[in-house]
Amino acid sequence: MNEIRTPALASRLPAVGTTIFTVMSALSTEHGAVNLGQGFPDFDCDPALVRCVAGAMEQGHNQYPPMAGLPALRQAVADKMGALYGHRYDPASEITITAGATQAILTAVLCCVHPGDEVIVLEPCYDSYVPNIELAGGRVVRVALTPGSFRPDFDKIAAAIGPETRAIIVNTPHNPGAAVWTRAEMQRLADLLAGTEVLLIADEVYEHMVYDGAPHVSAASIPELAARAFVVSSFGKTYHVTGWKVGYVAAPAALTAEFRKVHQFNVFTVNTPVQHGLAQYMADPRPYLDLPAFYQRKRDRFRAGLARTRLRPLPCEGTYFQGVDYSAVSPLPEAEFCKWLTREIGVAAVPLSAFYEGGFEQGIARLCFAKRDATLDQALQRLAGI
């Protein structure tokens, strides 16, 4: 009788294990903690959006849509970007609907990065960037953002650009640092990349979460950047439906053509009734235009509560994340502090060190305030006791 065995497999991602988000969420559930670790709302989306999607299902929109996305939704995205950022994308050849922003970023990397190419990432960064580059056979070049403020250091970025540099990934508003790049900084990036063949992957999923009257400066709004950029955003973040996993990419036609070659073979296309529902819902711009004020109220409520604790809130210019310096509370390393906070205090957080290669200890934890007021108040009551 032949031996029954599973063949050995050489991992494509040998350094990747269970993410800190999964670990902290499991620990939060185990201890009944208030979960401010993972970045998703605990409140419902607009019922009108659900009705739009349900209506699309009832109307029979349940088969494959076009590979690049429903034309009406691509038109709505192009109209929105034109109105907000002054750049007119052709919905037929320059907008692609994706299965969330994470798939969009992977597809952008796979379509342009060849083995041996270098890709610059600015640390701390979202945890999918580095594995995406490695899956494409690229080499990761890490450049640290300024500790504490998380602003770009253009001298370091300039020094990292070389003949093998294929792309740079920029995230603004920034997760986990909550910094928002200014127009001067985006223009500085454009000047730095001028005359090079370096592409830009602009992760702008928090584009509508910018506070205190500041604008979101999209790469689409800087002509020199728009010409070389894959601009990525997320309906899930904007409309409080992270579980729907629908996003989009805007890019020049030549870049989009290559993007779609990969897109059609790793996803092909995206949920049909959700696309119909989103296209109908986007006819009213108020939900995304009102989002900064909506989340600023939550940010301000949360920061006011934190002022009554021994945690020191760092600046929060955008996103729905708040960094806190816990040095007055504990000398523990960040991961151990977050586990202690979850087990003993009943509030789950994420260590900032998880967003750096090999960890980088600054005594900072990241908390998510995309929660109901009652959830935030419960967390703050617990945090006041440390």
Protein Blocks (a to p, Z undefined) as FASTA:
>chain_A
ZZddddddddfblmbccdfklmmmmmmmmnopacfkbgcdfbdcdfklmmmmmmmmmnop
abccdfkbpfklmmmmmmmmmmmnopacdfklmcccdebjklmmmmmmmmmmcghiacdd
dddddfklmmmmmmnopacddddddehjlpacfklmmmmpcfklmbdcddddddfklpac
dfklmmmmmmmmgopabdcdddfklmmmcgehiacddfklmmklmmmcccdddfklmnop
aknopadddddfklmmmmmmmmmmmnopacfklmmmmmmmmmpmklmmmmmmmmmmmmmm
mmmmmmmmcbdcdddfbdjbdcddfklmoccdfklmmmmmmmmnopacddfklmpghiaa
ehiacddfbbcfklmmmmmmmmmmZZ
